[in-house]
Amino acid sequence: MIQPPKPEARADKVSLWRYAKLFRSDILSAQPAKLYRAWMAEFSTPFFRSYLINQPELIQRVLKERPDDFPKSTRVNEGLRPLLGNSVFVTNGETWKRQRRIIDPAFEGGRLRETFPAIWAASEAAAARLEPLMGREIDVEPETSHAAADVIFRTLFSLPIEHHLAQETFDAFRVYQRSQPILNLAALIPLPRWVPRLFGRDTRASAGHIRGLIRQLTQTRADDIAAGTAPDDLATKIMTTVDPVTGETFSTEEMVDQVAIFFLAGHETSASTLAWALYLMALYPEWQEKLATEAQVLEACDFSVVSKLRLSRDVFRETLRLYPPVPMMVREAACPEVMRERDVRKGSQMVISPWHLHRHNRLWDNPDGFDPNRWHTENGKTCQREAFIPFSAGARVCPGAGFAMIEGPLILSRILRDYRIAAGPAPIPVAHLTVRAKEGIRLTFTRRER
């Protein structure tokens, strides 16, 4: 049985500086194989101590039971500051709670139905863009990035990706991806705020360019809201929502911060998962055919089709398990803890790794195998509740998780309805901003006879 690609693990013991070099290159292959079976592992340096936790009870304590005692680590997010500013992705405490009170209503269940036509239009456009690419091997990651960015702009600002500001933002973000390492110096060494963070010139320039473009979009929308001409999309909903506690709305600059993370999280993560899902369909043609048959229901823009894409949803969920777009999350112990009879000091970094949790040898049946049917087994149902966190969990669960589980299966099904896919060379998973392929994901698309 063919196994989905998985990076080789490093040797058990390496020096701190060797680890930092491996981590900067790829955080997946920088980790030892023992993390796929350990409940908890400790990593000590002269500057900090970190613990990777895989035991479901510990993860529940950190993410669900006591999230205020384990705030998001600001150190690991240092590298994203030029782009994200003070967005909901990097804040903690009362600032974060206020931001979520304003953001969350825009992503409530009823909004999924309202935004579905925009997601449908983006899926139609994604399928159409593959037409001139048929018959030759292409890297599909740029195509899935294009599709995911299209969804973001249509649902947020009612603009297709072809709009000049949307296209320019998308192009600038690709520059940012190439220039931004996942590991900034401050992630390894606790630096005072006044110490320069040594961001590359390209990183600062591309982040500034992106934020400038988002500022234009946001200010234009603020003007439309004031004039009473704004469309009823996510941007309008968020910008007009009043915090029930403070009575405030987001300022323009605060909205720039939030749109930056919506674009990063909503576009980059969806693009990553969709690319891996298409590769897995090429690798397992029997599943490709099942999804293509199911996709025949996609005839008209009707929200009811969402409930009919059951197999596609299982495949997309299995893709999120094998290739979680955000492979690691870091929290910080705000007070001393005891975990598995170990004393955890205040300030210790608590690493939760969906990459290792989703492939844990002591939790999952056939952890490295591709099996969309697992979600209907007792083991799969238990693991989905206790060991499946592609969108995090608890108070900080991604507000767009419901959107992602509609967008992903829909675009995957829409493409498979029209195209048959063949796999190129096996891609090597690496993690930078998200889990991507080292040399891209090479696929060939041919027209499917209907």
C-alpha positions, 0 to 999 in steps of 0.5 A: 500500500502506498503511503502518503509522503512524510519527512524523515525525522532527525537524529535524537540528539543534536546541538542547540545551534544545529537544531536552530538551523534545522528548525529554520529550514523545516520544523518537521524534519527538525524533530526526532522520531520519538515525538510520534510516540511520546506523551510529553517531551522536554527541550532545554536551552540556556534561554528557555525550556519547552515541553511538547505535549501529545497526551490528550488530557494535557492538551485539553488542560492547556487549550480548553480547561485553563486557556488564560493560564496558558496564553499564546507565546508572543516569542514564536510570533515575533517573525510575523509582527511586521505583517500582523501587527496587533491582530487577534492571532498574536494578542492575549488577555483582554485585548484578545477577548475584545477582538474575538467579541467583535470578530466572532459574530461575523462567522456564526453559522447563519453567515455560512449560508449567506457567503456560500454564493461567493465561495461557489463563484470562487470554486467555478473560477478555480476550475476554469483557470485549470482549463488552459493548463490541461495536459502538462505537469504543473505545480498546483500550489500556486493554483490553490493559493489563487483559489483560496485568495479568491475566496478571501476577497469575495467573502471579505470585500465582495471582490474577485481576485481579478480586482486590481487591489486584490491581485496586487495584495495576492502578488505582494503576499507571495513575495512575503512568503518567500522572504519570511522565515518561520524562526526569528531570533526572538523565538529562541532567545528572550530579547527586550523589546528595544533590541532590533528583530533583524527582519530582512529588508524584503520581509519589512518591505513586502509586509508594509506593502501588503498592509498599505493595500489592505488599508486602502480596501479598509478605508474604502469600505469605511467610506461605503459604510458611512455612505450606506452603500456597503455590501453585506459581506464579512468586512462590513459585518466586522467593521459595524459590530459593536463590542457589547462590553466596551461599546467600541468598533474596530478602528481602521488600523485595527481592522488592517491588523485583522484583515492581515490575519484573515488573509494569512490564516484563511488563504495560506492554510486553505491553499496548503490543505487543498493542494495536499488533498488534490495530490492525495486524490492523484495518489489514490485514484479509487478515491478520486473516482468516488469523489468525482461521482459524488461531485455530479450534484454540483449543478447549481449554486445551492447551499444544500449541496454542502450536505451531499459532499460527504466523501469529499468532507471525509477526504478533506478531514483526512488531509487535515489530519495528515498535513495540518496546515499549522503544524505547531502551536505554542503557549506559555505557562503563566504559573508553575505547573505539574505535568506527568510528574514533572515540574513545569516552570512559569514561563516555559513554552508549551508546544502542541503539535498537530503534526505529531498528535495527528500521527501519534502511534499510541492514539491512531490506527494506521497513523501514517496511512490515508484512510478517509473511512477512519472517521466512521470507526470507533477509533476515528470518532474517539481521535476526532474528539480527543486528538484532532485539532487542525483549527486549534481548540477551545477558546482560541479555535479558529473562527473560520473553521466552519468556512474552511470545511465548506470551502475546501470540500467544495473546491476539491469536488468542483475540480474533480467533477471536471478533471482527472488528476495524475501525480508527478514526483512525490512531494516532500512536506516542509513547514514554513508559514504552513505545511507545503511541499519542498519543490511544489506539488506536481500534478497533471490535469486532463478533462473528465468526460461527463 
